[in-house]
Amino acid sequence: INAEYMGIVETKALTTTIFLTRICLKNVEGTFFAIVNGLLLIAVFLATELGAFLLFIFGVTEQNFDNYAYITLVRKTYALVVFYFMWKLDFDAAINMVAEKNLGRKHLD
């Protein structure tokens, strides 16, 4: 894995972490960061195992890439499903709701 790819992955993870810490309670950012990183490690483990399972199911090996297009199709379909549900979410309303509950004021304008 090259350094550019790792930089992009870490930038995306940092952006998500900053977004999530903005809506958490005051003085629990460290605990929240630890929980998020723990969940991230679990997600990486599950994604690795799911990927290996899909490779096994579709019969993709080091010598046989005949069904690799099906795995790519599953991966792209999954991304579209995730984007659909993200599109349906109202992030501004969720952040304002949490901020009003915790701080007594709106967090975003």
N, CA and C of each residue as an Amber inpcrd file, in Angstrom:
protein
   327
   0.8610000  -1.1710000   0.0000000   0.0000000   0.0000000   0.0000000
   0.9030000   1.2280000   0.0000000   0.6350000   2.1520000  -0.9100000
   1.4950000   3.3200000  -0.9900000   1.1030000   4.3900000   0.0250000
   2.0110000   5.3450000   0.2060000   1.8210000   6.3830000   1.2190000
   0.6630000   7.3160000   0.8670000   0.4370000   7.5800000  -0.4200000
  -0.6590000   8.4630000  -0.8100000  -2.0070000   7.8770000  -0.3980000
  -2.1720000   6.5710000  -0.6120000  -3.4280000   5.9260000  -0.2420000
  -3.6490000   6.0090000   1.2630000  -2.6040000   5.7400000   2.0430000
  -2.7470000   5.7970000   3.4940000  -3.0690000   7.2130000   3.9520000
  -2.5120000   8.2170000   3.2760000  -2.8250000   9.5970000   3.6240000
  -4.2830000   9.9190000   3.3810000  -4.8490000   9.4220000   2.2860000
  -6.2590000   9.6500000   1.9810000  -7.1420000   8.9520000   3.0050000
  -6.7940000   7.7210000   3.3540000  -7.5910000   6.9710000   4.3260000
  -7.5550000   7.6640000   5.6830000  -6.3840000   8.0950000   6.1220000
  -6.2970000   8.7460000   7.4200000  -6.9860000  10.1040000   7.4170000
  -6.9610000  10.8130000   6.3050000  -7.6570000  12.0950000   6.2140000
  -9.1620000  11.8900000   6.3340000  -9.6830000  10.8600000   5.6800000
 -11.1150000  10.5810000   5.7800000 -11.4860000  10.1940000   7.2070000
 -10.6450000   9.3910000   7.8600000 -10.9310000   8.9810000   9.2320000
 -10.8590000  10.1760000  10.1760000  -9.8990000  11.0610000   9.9720000
  -9.7740000  12.2420000  10.8190000 -10.9660000  13.1730000  10.6430000
 -11.4130000  13.3510000   9.4170000 -12.5780000  14.1930000   9.1590000
 -13.8130000  13.6470000   9.8650000 -13.9980000  12.3530000   9.8020000
 -15.1370000  11.7300000  10.4750000 -15.0270000  11.8920000  11.9830000
 -13.8400000  11.6990000  12.5160000 -13.6390000  11.8290000  13.9580000
 -13.9230000  13.2560000  14.4220000 -13.4620000  14.2450000  13.6760000
 -13.7130000  15.6350000  14.0460000 -15.2090000  15.9340000  13.9960000
 -15.8740000  15.4530000  12.9650000 -17.3170000  15.6620000  12.8510000
 -18.0460000  15.0650000  14.0480000 -17.6640000  13.8510000  14.4370000
 -18.3550000  13.1890000  15.5350000 -18.0360000  13.8170000  16.8800000
 -16.8130000  14.3070000  17.0660000 -16.4860000  14.9200000  18.3510000
 -17.1640000  16.2780000  18.5240000 -17.5700000  16.8920000  17.4370000
 -18.2900000  18.1570000  17.5510000 -19.6630000  17.9700000  18.1710000
 -20.2460000  16.7890000  18.0400000 -21.5920000  16.5810000  18.5650000
 -21.5970000  15.8210000  19.8860000 -20.4280000  15.4510000  20.4090000
 -20.4070000  14.7150000  21.6710000 -20.3740000  15.6900000  22.8450000
 -20.5970000  15.1810000  24.0230000 -20.6140000  16.0000000  25.2260000
 -19.2340000  16.5600000  25.5300000 -19.2120000  17.6820000  26.2460000
 -17.9490000  18.3010000  26.6310000 -17.2270000  17.4010000  27.6380000
 -15.9150000  17.3540000  27.5440000 -15.0160000  16.6000000  28.4310000
 -15.0780000  15.0880000  28.2450000 -15.7210000  14.6090000  27.2080000
 -15.7030000  13.1680000  26.9380000 -15.1300000  12.8780000  25.5580000
 -14.4250000  13.8610000  24.9790000 -13.8930000  13.6780000  23.6360000
 -12.9000000  12.5220000  23.5680000 -12.0500000  12.3820000  24.5940000
 -11.0640000  11.3010000  24.6050000 -11.7200000   9.9300000  24.6530000
 -12.7120000   9.7960000  25.5080000 -13.4500000   8.5310000  25.5970000
 -14.1630000   8.2450000  24.2850000 -14.7590000   9.2630000  23.7240000
 -15.4580000   9.1060000  22.4560000 -14.4910000   8.6960000  21.3530000
 -13.3080000   9.3220000  21.3290000 -12.2970000   8.9840000  20.3370000
 -11.8700000   7.5200000  20.4820000 -11.6980000   7.0630000  21.7240000
 -11.3190000   5.6630000  21.9540000 -12.4040000   4.7110000  21.4830000
 -13.6500000   5.0480000  21.7370000 -14.7610000   4.2000000  21.2990000
 -14.8290000   4.1540000  19.7760000 -14.6880000   5.3200000  19.1350000
 -14.7490000   5.3600000  17.6710000 -13.6080000   4.5500000  17.0670000
 -12.4060000   4.6770000  17.6120000 -11.2810000   3.9010000  17.0840000
 -11.4590000   2.4090000  17.3250000 -12.0260000   2.0340000  18.4580000
 -12.3200000   0.6230000  18.7050000 -13.3200000   0.0730000  17.7060000
 -14.3630000   0.8600000  17.4360000 -15.3460000   0.4360000  16.4330000
 -14.7260000   0.3610000  15.0510000 -13.8050000   1.2830000  14.7570000
 -13.1230000   1.2560000  13.4640000 -12.2910000  -0.0180000  13.3130000
 -11.6080000  -0.4240000  14.3660000 -10.8280000  -1.6610000  14.3050000
 -11.7250000  -2.8800000  14.1010000 -12.8670000  -2.8980000  14.7740000
 -13.8160000  -4.0000000  14.5810000 -14.3300000  -4.0080000  13.1440000
 -14.6190000  -2.8200000  12.6010000 -15.1130000  -2.7300000  11.2270000
 -14.0710000  -3.2170000  10.2290000 -12.8090000  -2.8640000  10.4630000
 -11.7380000  -3.3280000   9.5650000 -11.6360000  -4.8500000   9.6220000
 -11.7090000  -5.4190000  10.8110000 -11.6520000  -6.8680000  10.9490000
 -12.8140000  -7.5370000  10.2150000 -14.0360000  -7.0180000  10.4350000
 -15.2030000  -7.6140000   9.7770000 -15.1450000  -7.4600000   8.2670000
 -14.6560000  -6.3210000   7.7830000 -14.5430000  -6.1160000   6.3400000
 -13.5360000  -7.0760000   5.7250000 -12.4390000  -7.3250000   6.4260000
 -11.4410000  -8.2720000   5.9300000 -12.0230000  -9.6790000   5.8490000
 -12.7340000 -10.0740000   6.8820000 -13.3300000 -11.4110000   6.8870000
 -14.4290000 -11.5410000   5.8310000 -15.2410000 -10.5000000   5.6710000
 -16.2940000 -10.5330000   4.6500000 -15.6840000 -10.5930000   3.2540000
 -14.6130000  -9.8330000   3.0270000 -13.9320000  -9.8770000   1.7340000
 -13.3740000 -11.2540000   1.4350000 -12.7620000 -11.8790000   2.4360000
 -12.2380000 -13.2320000   2.2430000 -13.3600000 -14.2220000   1.9670000
 -14.4830000 -14.0500000   2.6450000 -15.6330000 -14.9260000   2.4150000
 -16.1650000 -14.7690000   0.9970000 -16.2830000 -13.5160000   0.5280000
 -16.7630000 -13.2900000  -0.8340000 -15.7980000 -13.8600000  -1.8670000
 -14.5130000 -13.7090000  -1.6300000 -13.5330000 -14.3050000  -2.5470000
 -13.7070000 -15.8160000  -2.6070000 -13.9360000 -16.4350000  -1.4540000
 -14.1370000 -17.8810000  -1.4030000 -15.4200000 -18.2820000  -2.1330000
 -16.5130000 -17.5560000  -1.8780000 -17.8060000 -17.8830000  -2.4910000
 -17.7330000 -17.7730000  -4.0160000 -17.0830000 -16.7130000  -4.5220000
 -17.0020000 -16.5090000  -5.9650000 -15.8410000 -17.2550000  -6.6010000
 -15.0450000 -17.9490000  -5.8250000 -13.9730000 -18.7690000  -6.3720000
 -12.7820000 -17.9850000  -6.9050000 -12.5270000 -16.8170000  -6.3650000
 -11.3830000 -16.0130000  -6.8030000 -10.1690000 -16.4410000  -5.9800000
  -9.1160000 -16.8270000  -6.6770000  -7.8730000 -17.2280000  -6.0240000
  -6.7130000 -16.4440000  -6.6270000  -5.5100000 -16.7650000  -6.1870000
  -4.3290000 -16.0900000  -6.7300000  -4.1300000 -16.4040000  -8.2090000
  -4.5970000 -17.5610000  -8.6530000  -4.4340000 -17.9570000 -10.0490000
  -5.6920000 -17.7410000 -10.8890000  -6.8550000 -17.6080000 -10.2660000
  -8.1230000 -17.5560000 -10.9910000  -8.8730000 -16.2640000 -10.6460000
  -8.9440000 -15.3520000 -11.6070000  -9.6570000 -14.0870000 -11.4170000
 -10.9110000 -14.0180000 -12.2910000 -11.4370000 -15.1650000 -12.6760000
 -12.5610000 -15.1970000 -13.6080000 -13.8040000 -14.4870000 -13.0660000
 -14.1040000 -14.6190000 -11.7790000 -15.3190000 -14.0490000 -11.1930000
 -15.0610000 -12.7510000 -10.4300000 -13.9280000 -12.1370000 -10.6650000
 -13.5990000 -10.9110000  -9.9340000 -14.5660000  -9.7700000 -10.2590000
 -15.1270000  -9.7830000 -11.4450000 -16.0970000  -8.7440000 -11.8220000
 -17.3300000  -8.7960000 -10.9230000 -17.7230000  -9.9700000 -10.4760000
 -18.8680000 -10.0850000  -9.5860000 -18.5700000  -9.4550000  -8.2240000
 -17.3660000  -9.6290000  -7.7510000 -16.9880000  -9.0210000  -6.4730000
 -16.9850000  -7.5010000  -6.6000000 -16.4950000  -6.9990000  -7.7220000
 -16.5170000  -5.5600000  -7.9590000 -17.9510000  -5.0550000  -8.0090000
 -18.8400000  -5.8060000  -8.6220000 -20.2480000  -5.4350000  -8.6830000
 -20.8700000  -5.3940000  -7.2860000 -20.5630000  -6.3690000  -6.4430000
 -21.0790000  -6.3880000  -5.0730000 -20.5570000  -5.1770000  -4.3070000
 -19.2850000  -4.8660000  -4.4660000 -18.6820000  -3.7290000  -3.7690000
 -19.3120000  -2.4070000  -4.1960000 -19.5190000  -2.2220000  -5.4840000
 -20.1250000  -0.9820000  -5.9820000 -21.5920000  -0.8750000  -5.5660000
 -22.3060000  -1.9750000  -5.5720000 -23.7040000  -1.9740000  -5.1450000
 -23.8130000  -1.6010000  -3.6760000 -22.9260000  -2.1500000  -2.8700000
 -22.9150000  -1.8200000  -1.4460000 -22.6800000  -0.3250000  -1.2460000
 -21.7380000   0.2510000  -1.9940000 -21.4560000   1.6810000  -1.8750000
 -22.6750000   2.5100000  -2.2620000 -23.3910000   2.1100000  -3.2920000
 -24.5860000   2.8460000  -3.6960000 -25.6780000   2.7740000  -2.6290000
 -25.8100000   1.6260000  -1.9970000 -26.8040000   1.4840000  -0.9290000
 -26.4460000   2.4010000   0.2420000 -25.1700000   2.4310000   0.6120000
 -24.7330000   3.3050000   1.7090000 -24.9630000   4.7660000   1.3500000
 -24.6280000   5.1680000   0.1380000 -24.8390000   6.5500000  -0.2770000
 -26.3180000   6.9150000  -0.2810000 -27.1740000   5.9730000  -0.6440000
 -28.6070000   6.2390000  -0.6270000 -29.0740000   6.5750000   0.7860000
 -28.6550000   5.7620000   1.7690000 -29.0830000   6.0170000   3.1350000
 -28.4440000   7.2750000   3.7080000 -27.2250000   7.5840000   3.3150000
 -26.6030000   8.8340000   3.7560000 -27.3460000  10.0310000   3.1750000
 -27.8230000   9.9060000   1.9450000 -28.5750000  10.9780000   1.3060000
 -29.8790000  11.2370000   2.0450000 -30.4650000  10.1900000   2.6140000
 -31.7310000  10.3130000   3.3250000 -31.5770000  10.9530000   4.7090000
 -30.3720000  10.9190000   5.2720000 -30.1580000  11.4770000   6.6030000
 -30.1200000  12.9970000   6.5680000 -30.5750000  13.6060000   7.6350000
 -30.5270000  15.0580000   7.7760000 -29.5000000  15.3780000   8.8640000
 -28.2350000  15.5230000   8.4490000 -27.1590000  15.7110000   9.4060000
 -27.2840000  17.0230000  10.1650000 -27.6680000  18.0910000   9.5050000
 -27.7740000  19.3810000  10.1830000 -28.8010000  19.3400000  11.3070000
 -29.9240000  18.7110000  11.0560000 -30.9550000  18.6100000  12.0910000
 -30.4710000  17.7610000  13.2570000 -29.7360000  16.6860000  12.9780000
 -29.2230000  15.8330000  14.0480000 -28.1970000  16.5720000  14.9030000
 -27.3080000  17.3220000  14.2560000 -26.2940000  18.0720000  15.0080000
 -26.9660000  19.1520000  15.8520000 -27.9160000  19.8640000  15.2730000
 -28.6190000  20.9030000  16.0300000 -29.4000000  20.3200000  17.1960000
 -30.0140000  19.1610000  17.0110000 -30.7690000  18.5330000  18.0860000
 -29.8530000  18.1800000  19.2500000 -28.7110000  17.5660000  18.9610000
 -27.7780000  17.1910000  20.0150000 -27.1920000  18.4290000  20.6820000
 -26.8520000  19.4510000  19.8780000 -26.2760000  20.6680000  20.4360000
 -27.2740000  21.3970000  21.3310000 -28.5230000  21.4700000  20.9200000
 -29.5390000  22.1130000  21.7450000 -29.7520000  21.3520000  23.0470000
 -29.7000000  20.0400000  22.9670000 -29.8930000  19.2180000  24.1580000
 -28.7240000  19.3710000  25.1160000 -27.5040000  19.3990000  24.6000000
 -26.3250000  19.4270000  25.4490000 -25.8690000  20.8400000  25.8070000
 -26.0000000  21.7800000  24.8830000 -25.4730000  23.1180000  25.1020000
 -26.5570000  24.1670000  25.3000000 -27.7650000  23.8380000  24.9770000
 -28.8510000  24.7950000  25.1050000 -28.8820000  25.8200000  23.9860000
 -28.1560000  25.5780000  22.9140000 -28.1480000  26.5170000  21.7850000
 -27.9140000  25.7440000  20.4940000 -28.1540000  26.4100000  19.3780000
 -27.9100000  25.7720000  18.0870000 -26.4190000  25.7230000  17.8160000
 -25.9600000  24.6090000  17.2730000 -24.5340000  24.4230000  16.9730000
 -24.1810000  24.9450000  15.5840000 -25.0710000  24.7480000  14.6500000
 -24.8570000  25.2080000  13.2840000 -25.8670000  26.2830000  12.9420000
 -25.4610000  27.1850000  12.1000000 -26.3840000  28.2420000  11.6620000
 -27.1740000  27.8000000  10.4690000
